Amino acid sequence: MADGRKRADIRAGVRVKIVLKQDQRTGKLTEGVVQNILTNSPAHPHGIKVRLTDGAVGRVKEIL
């Protein structure tokens, strides 16, 4: 199971768990489907930033 640090692992339509900006302290994860990828670099140490279909924006912690 990929952890969401590599952009190549993530595509629109994939189910993921993300951490929202306001949940970074608690580490609470939000599950959803990727609408688009917001990080341009091929990798990011804190996870690739994505927008979910419900409009939530956060960094991918887990790819389901």
C-alpha angles and dihedrals in degrees: 000000000000121000100215101252095114119070092209090065093059128073135165110276095032119128111237142164114233135184112229119222092251091049097052092101095050097034092226110168126220119204123215150120121283114246097176141345117246100185114087099190119089092240140015127192094221096043135275113291114236141170116231125217089258091057097255114142124205148120120285113246099167137018111213 
